[in-house]
């Protein structure tokens, strides 16, 4: 089943002392581009999160947002950084002694100065933290994948319908092409009769000219290849692996055959049909940009 490159997933994990929330969003991109936003305490998990995403996603710009809310107090100690404090005090007293300013040094003033206090947290078990985070990431990825599959299924139905429309147009071209040759032969015969008046028309010359015209406008090879490419498209839409890039290449081949038919045809009805085919192909091309 094909998957869309756009999707959203969210999961919340509740643990003894924290709640971890993971959100994933993705949009179309030629390759996989994963950006992870983590709290500072979990920065060491960035590569692990990217690897988890890489296991599930092959293309798309994926943004992962992680928030952690503590539900219980943790072991935190606040210590006075005496050397820094004494340095500030000496500098402030020097200012008061050397300049006509009021000496209003207070505890509140000192507490707002950088690095006067140091905050020390109890050492964390990084393996445990990573395991907790990745469990929530996997849950978010599962929900994200469900959405991408649902959108992919809708895309597959739409592409199948558009491919069937093109097949109908191909069938019309296959039917119309030989008739256009017969009509050309009749027009040529009538024109030669008009020019030659009562003189007899050279049937061999008519046949030769008609054969040359038929060879120039023959599109049998192109329609056969078009049918083959469209069959391949239907097969690819049922594949389990990512097919977005393959579809890009296949569309190039389908466009090439359609353009060749358009360049060969001199029949107005076939020309109009080719225009309709190109319109459907453009719709398909836009849709496959959403496929992983």
N, C-alpha and C positions, 0 to 999 in steps of 0.2 A: 504493500500500500504506500502510495506517495505521501509526502508530508509537505506542509507549507513551511516557508522560512519565517513567517510571522507567527508569533504566539506569546502567551503569557502564562506564567505559573507562579504559585505562591504556596508556601508551607510554613507552619509554625511548630516549633518543637519546644516543649516545656520540660525543663530539667529541675534538679533539686534547688539550685540557686539562681537559675536564669531562664529567660525565654528568648529563643533564637528565631528570628523571622527572616526568611529568604524569599526574594522576589526575582523573577527572571522575565525579561522582555527581549524580543528580537525583531529585527526587520531584515529586509533583503540585503544581501551582500554577495559579492562574487566568491569570496573565500570566507573561512571562519575567522571572526574577529571577536574575541571575548574580553570584556572589561569587567573587573571585579572590584566592588567598593566594600571594604571591610573596616570594622573598628580597629584601632591601633593594636589592641591586645591580640587580635586574630590575624595580623598581617602575615604571619608565617604560613598561613593556610592558603594563600592566594594561588600558588601553583597547584595545590591539590584540588582546589575548586575548579580551576581551568581544565585540569585533566578529567574531572568528572563530567564537565560540560562536553569536552571533546569526545568522550565515549558515547554521547547521545546525539551530538549535533555535528554535521559535516560542513554545512555552509550557513552563513548568516551573521549579522552583527548582533551579538548577544551581550546584554548588560545584566550583571548579577548584583543585587543590592542585599547586603546583610546588616541587620540591626540586632543588637543584643541588649536586653533589658534585665538588670539584676533584680531578682525577687527576694533575695536575702542579703543581709550584710556580709561582707567579706572581711577577711583579716587584713586590715590596713593600719599601718602605723605612721604617725606624723612626727618627724624629728626636727629639732632646731639645728639649723646649719650655723653653728657659732662663728666659725671663721668669716663667713660672709656677713653675718650680722655685725660683728665687731668692726669689719671693714666699713660698712655703711655708717655705723655710729661715729667712727673716727672722721670719716669724710664730712658728715653732717655737722659735727662739732667744730671742725675746721672752718666750715662755711659760716657758722654762727659767730666764731671768734674773729674772722677776718672781714666780715661784711655786716653792714647795719641792718640785719634781719632778726626777727624774733626767734628765739630758740624754743620751738614748740614740738620737739620730738616726742612722739607717743607710741604706745604699743600698736595702735591701729595704723599709724603711719608706717611703722616698720613692717607690719604684716603684709602690707601691699607691695613691698619691694620684691623684685624677682629673686628667687632661689633662697629666700630666708628660711623657708621650710622645705623639707624633702618628704615626699610621700612614698612610702615603701609598701608594696603589696606582697602578700604571701606568694611564694613560688607556685606557679601553676603547672599542672601536668599537661604538657602540650599535646601529647598523643591522645589524651582523653578529650581535650578541647576540640582537636581536629576531628575525632570520631563523632562527637556530638554535632558539630557543624555539618560534616559531610552527610550524616543521616538526614538532616533537614534539607540539604541541597538535593539529595536523591529523591526525596518526596516531592519537592518543588519541580524537579525535572520530569517526574512521572506525570504530574498534572499538566505541565507544559507540553509534554508529548501527546497527551490525549487531545488537547486543543489543536495541535499541529496536524494530527491525523484526521480530525474532523474536517478541518479546512482543506486538507489534501484530498479527501474523498469528494468534497464539493468541486474542487478544481478538476479532478479526474472526470467527473460527470460532464462538466462544462466543456472540457477539451474533447471528450468523446463525441458530444453533440456537434461541435464545430467541425471535427474531422469528418463526420458523416455528411455534413453539408458540402464539404469540399469533394467528397467522393461522388455525390450526386452531380456536382459540376463537372467532374472528370468524365463521368458517364455521358453527360451531354456532349462534351467535346469529342469523345470517341464516336458518338453517333453522328454528330454534325459534320465532322471533318471529311468523311468520304462523300457526303451529300454536297458539300461545298465544291468538291472537285467536279462532280457531275454537273452542277450548276455552271461552273466555269466553262466546261466543255460545251454546254448548250449555248452559253452567251458567245463563246468564241465562234461557234458554228454560225449563229445568227449574224454576227458581225461580218464574217467573211462572205456570207451570202449577200449581205447588204452592199459590201464593197465591190464584189465581183458581179453583181446583178445576175444576169442570166447564165453566166459562166458556171461550170460545175465546180463544186467545192472539193478540194483535195482532202479526202477523208484521212489519208495517212498523215498529212500535216497536222490535222486536227488532233489526231491521236498522239502524235509526238509532242505537241504543245501541251496537251492535257497531262501527259506523263511527266513532263518536266515540271509543270505546276504542282502535280500531286507529290512529286519528290521534294519540292521546296517546302510545301506546307504540311508534310507528313509529321504527325506528332505521336505516332504509335509508341516509339521508344520512351518518350517523355511520360506519357500517361501510364505505361507499364511501371516505370520507375516510381512515379508518383504513388500509384497504388501500393507498391512495395514499401515505400517510406511511411505511408499512412497506416499500413498493417503493423509496421515496426513501432509506430507511435502507440497504437493500441496495446501492443505487447509490453512496451516499456511502462505504460501507465499501471500495469498490474505487478510490476517488479517490487521486491522488498527493499532493495538497496536504493540509495540516493541516485536520482536520474537527471537532476537539473542541468548539469553540464552537457550530458549526452543529448538532451532535448535541444539545447542550444545548437549543437552541431547538426542534428537532424533537421532542424528548421532551416538551416542554411541550405541543405540539400533540396528540401521541398521548395524553397523559394527559387532556387536555381532552375529547377525543372519547370516551374510555373512561368518564370520569366522567359524561358526558351520557347514555351508554347505561345506566349504573347508576342514574341518577336517573329515567329513563323507565320502566325495567322494573318490572313487578309480578309477574313469573313467577319462581318460586323457582329453577328450573334456570338461567335466564339470570343471576339475581343471583349464584349460586354461580360461574358462569363468569366474570362480571365481576371477582369477587374473585380468581380464579386469574389473570386477565389483569393485574390490578394488581400481584400478587405478581411476575410475570415482568417487568413494566415497572420495578419497583423494582430488580430485579437488573440490568436493562439500565442504569438510571440510575446505579447504583453503578459498573458497569464503565466507562461512558464517562467517568467522572471520571479514568480513567487514560490517556485518549487525548489525544494532542497536538492 
